[in-house]
């Protein structure tokens, strides 16, 4: 009985202490929940832009979504170096490296981070209509990146009406598959030179394919000539009905030769165009390497606010 009284007395005396401890735990739990809400990624209501899916530059005076736009073509992130690298292509524009209607000076890039403080970024124009976006000091718990590309290029219609270039907005969300620990941390100059090298290799591969088309077409024309010669020799030994069939066959062979000559002509034109593009890219690469071509200066990302 005495023991029970002692326990009851201790229980009453400890009530205040229990309330203080309970209140402290309650405040700690609430604070943790609020903190997780505040610092967790808050971009779930916005869809991520798919790779190689063009987002058209919208305009303020038309609902037409056709025309040039921006496509996200590649993205890699390294939590080790806290760097995100994205590649973009301006679509619906000339693919000729010597004839770009939307120049780098026509575009303004606005980058926002979600779920962390601002980070540094640099936009690097590489080949024509291709850009590399490098974002540094990006924690691995960042929620998303919002990229807005403003096109300041204006066009004048047949009626003299000026149409503004508009803007395109793309979103990249953070997810585990994005992390690549092997991502090299190159300088902006190195990225530009590397991307140009890869594009030159692609153009050289297409030139090689065109040369193969020419070789096949030339071989087909040579074979057709042999067929024509043999059929012409047989004409003097054939009846009238047989001669008609032979002449029709010769006509078909010559038609095929015309198609092959067209293939050769188109392949030769494409080779010349790609050789011009390679020359252009090599000149730009040299200018970047020796500092004559100035890359844009780094900037600071803005913080996304709902």
C-alpha positions in Angstrom: 0.0 0.0 0.0 2.8 2.3 0.9 4.5 1.5 -2.4 1.3 2.4 -4.4 1.1 5.8 -2.6 4.7 6.5 -3.5 4.0 5.7 -7.1 0.9 7.8 -7.2 2.8 10.7 -5.6 5.6 10.4 -8.2 3.1 10.3 -11.0 1.3 13.5 -9.9 4.6 15.3 -9.4 5.9 14.2 -12.8 2.7 15.4 -14.7 4.1 18.9 -15.4 7.4 17.4 -16.6 5.4 15.0 -18.9 3.4 17.8 -20.3 6.5 19.8 -21.1 8.2 16.8 -22.8 5.0 16.0 -24.7 4.7 19.6 -25.9 8.3 19.7 -26.9 7.9 16.5 -29.0 4.7 17.9 -30.6 6.5 21.2 -31.6 9.5 19.2 -32.9 7.3 16.9 -35.1 5.3 19.9 -36.4 8.5 21.8 -37.2 9.8 18.7 -39.1 6.7 18.4 -41.1 6.6 22.1 -42.0 10.3 22.0 -42.9 9.8 19.1 -45.3 6.9 20.9 -46.9 8.9 24.0 -47.3 12.1 22.4 -48.7 10.6 19.5 -50.7 10.2 19.9 -54.5 7.0 21.8 -55.3 6.6 21.3 -59.0 4.4 18.3 -59.1 1.5 20.2 -60.8 3.7 21.0 -63.8 4.4 18.4 -66.6 8.0 17.7 -67.5 9.0 18.5 -71.1 9.7 15.2 -73.0 13.0 14.8 -74.8 13.0 15.8 -78.4 9.6 17.3 -78.1 9.5 20.8 -79.6 7.9 23.6 -77.6 6.8 26.3 -80.1 7.5 30.0 -79.4 4.1 31.4 -78.5 3.2 34.9 -79.7 1.1 37.6 -78.1 -1.0 38.3 -81.2 -1.7 34.8 -82.7 -2.8 31.4 -81.6 -0.7 29.7 -84.3 1.7 27.2 -82.7 3.6 26.4 -85.9 7.0 27.8 -86.7 10.3 27.7 -84.7 10.4 26.3 -81.3 12.8 24.7 -78.7 13.4 21.0 -78.1 15.4 19.5 -75.2 17.5 16.9 -76.8 19.8 15.6 -74.0 20.2 16.0 -70.2 22.7 14.7 -67.6 23.2 15.5 -63.9 26.0 14.6 -61.5 25.3 14.8 -57.8 29.1 14.4 -57.3 30.0 17.6 -59.1 26.5 19.2 -58.6 26.3 20.0 -62.3 23.4 19.7 -64.8 24.1 19.7 -68.5 21.3 20.1 -71.0 21.3 20.4 -74.8 18.7 22.2 -76.9 17.9 22.5 -80.6 15.9 25.3 -82.2 13.4 23.5 -84.4 11.6 24.7 -87.5 14.5 26.8 -88.5 17.1 26.3 -91.2 19.5 23.4 -90.5 22.1 25.0 -92.8 25.0 26.1 -90.5 25.7 29.0 -92.8 22.1 30.3 -92.8 20.5 30.6 -89.4 17.5 32.9 -89.2 17.4 32.8 -85.3 20.8 33.9 -84.0 22.1 33.5 -80.5 21.7 37.2 -80.0 18.0 36.9 -80.7 17.4 34.6 -77.7 17.2 35.4 -74.0 17.4 32.5 -71.6 15.8 32.7 -68.1 16.5 29.8 -65.7 14.7 29.2 -62.5 15.5 26.6 -59.8 12.9 24.8 -57.7 13.6 23.5 -54.2 16.9 25.2 -53.5 18.7 28.5 -53.6 19.9 30.0 -56.9 22.6 28.3 -58.8 25.0 29.6 -61.6 24.4 28.8 -65.2 25.9 29.4 -68.7 24.3 29.1 -72.1 26.8 28.0 -74.8 25.9 28.3 -78.5 27.7 25.4 -80.2 26.6 24.6 -83.8 23.9 26.5 -85.6 20.6 26.1 -83.7 22.2 24.0 -81.0 22.8 25.2 -77.4 24.3 23.7 -74.3 23.0 24.9 -70.9 25.4 24.3 -68.0 24.0 24.7 -64.4 26.5 24.5 -61.5 26.1 24.3 -57.7 22.9 22.4 -58.0 22.1 20.2 -55.0 20.9 16.7 -55.6 17.6 17.6 -53.8 16.6 20.2 -56.3 13.0 19.9 -57.3 13.1 21.0 -61.0 14.5 23.4 -63.5 12.3 25.8 -65.4 13.8 27.1 -68.7 12.2 30.0 -70.5 13.6 30.9 -73.9 12.5 34.3 -75.3 12.8 34.8 -79.0 13.3 38.6 -79.7 13.5 38.0 -83.5 10.6 39.7 -85.3 9.1 38.8 -88.7 7.2 41.1 -91.0 4.2 39.5 -92.8 3.0 40.2 -96.4 0.5 42.8 -95.0 3.4 44.6 -93.2 2.2 43.4 -89.8 5.1 42.7 -87.3 4.9 39.4 -85.4 6.9 39.1 -82.2 9.1 36.0 -81.8 7.4 34.9 -78.6 8.7 32.5 -75.9 8.9 28.8 -75.0 8.9 27.3 -71.6 10.4 23.9 -70.7 10.6 22.0 -67.4 13.1 19.3 -66.2 12.2 17.5 -63.0 14.7 15.8 -60.7 14.6 12.0 -60.6 17.1 9.3 -59.7 17.7 8.1 -63.3 19.0 11.6 -64.1 22.1 11.2 -62.0 25.3 10.3 -63.9 28.4 10.2 -61.7 30.6 9.8 -64.8 29.6 13.2 -66.2 32.8 15.1 -67.0 33.1 18.6 -65.6 34.3 20.4 -68.7 34.7 24.2 -69.1 32.2 26.0 -71.4 34.8 26.3 -74.1 35.5 22.5 -73.8 31.8 21.7 -74.1 31.5 23.9 -77.2 34.5 22.3 -78.9 33.3 18.7 -77.9 29.8 19.3 -79.2 31.2 20.7 -82.5 33.5 17.7 -82.9 30.6 15.3 -82.5 28.5 17.3 -85.0 31.4 17.3 -87.5 31.6 13.5 -87.1 27.9 13.2 -87.8 28.3 15.3 -91.0 31.3 13.3 -92.1 29.3 10.1 -91.6 26.4 11.4 -93.7 29.0 12.4 -96.4 30.2 8.8 -96.3 26.7 7.5 -96.7 26.1 9.9 -99.7 29.3 8.6 -101.4 28.0 5.1 -101.0 24.7 6.2 -102.6 26.7 7.6 -105.6 28.8 4.4 -105.9 25.7 2.2 -105.9 23.9 4.5 -108.4 26.9 4.5 -110.7 27.2 0.7 -110.6 23.5 0.4 -111.4 23.8 2.8 -114.4 26.8 0.7 -115.7 24.8 -2.5 -115.4 21.8 -0.9 -117.1 24.1 0.1 -120.0 25.2 -3.5 -120.5 21.5 -4.6 -120.5 20.6 -2.0 -123.1 23.5 -3.0 -125.3 22.5 -6.7 -125.2 18.9 -6.0 -125.9 19.7 -3.7 -128.8 21.8 -6.5 -130.3 18.8 -8.9 -130.1 16.4 -6.5 -131.8 17.4 -7.6 -135.4 16.6 -11.2 -134.5 13.1 -10.5 -133.0 9.6 -10.4 -134.5 7.6 -7.2 -134.4 5.8 -8.1 -131.2 9.1 -9.1 -129.6 10.7 -5.9 -130.7 7.9 -3.9 -129.0 8.5 -5.7 -125.7 12.3 -5.2 -126.0 12.0 -1.5 -126.8 9.6 -1.1 -123.9 12.1 -2.8 -121.6 14.9 -0.5 -122.8 12.7 2.5 -122.1 12.2 1.3 -118.5 15.9 0.7 -118.0 16.7 4.3 -119.3 14.0 5.6 -116.9 15.7 3.8 -114.1 19.0 5.4 -115.2 17.4 8.8 -115.0 16.4 8.1 -111.4 19.9 6.9 -110.5 21.4 10.1 -112.0 19.0 12.2 -109.9 20.1 10.3 -106.8 23.7 11.0 -107.7 23.0 14.7 -108.3 21.1 15.0 -104.9 23.9 13.2 -103.1 26.5 15.4 -104.6 24.6 18.6 -103.6 24.2 17.2 -100.1 27.9 16.4 -99.8 28.8 20.0 -100.9 26.3 21.4 -98.4 27.7 19.3 -95.5 31.3 20.1 -96.5 30.4 23.8 -96.3 28.9 23.2 -92.8 32.0 21.4 -91.7 34.2 24.2 -92.9 31.9 26.7 -91.0 32.0 24.7 -87.8 35.8 24.2 -87.9 36.3 28.0 -88.3 34.0 28.6 -85.3 35.8 25.9 -83.3 39.1 27.6 -84.0 37.7 31.0 -83.0 36.3 29.6 -79.7 39.6 27.9 -79.0 41.7 31.0 -79.5 39.2 33.3 -77.8 38.1 35.3 -80.9 34.6 34.0 -80.4 33.4 35.1 -77.0 31.0 32.8 -75.2 28.1 34.3 -73.2 29.0 35.1 -69.6 27.6 33.0 -66.7 24.5 34.1 -64.9 22.5 33.4 -61.7 19.3 31.3 -61.7 16.2 32.8 -60.2 14.2 31.0 -57.5 10.9 29.7 -58.6 8.0 31.3 -56.7 4.4 29.9 -56.8 
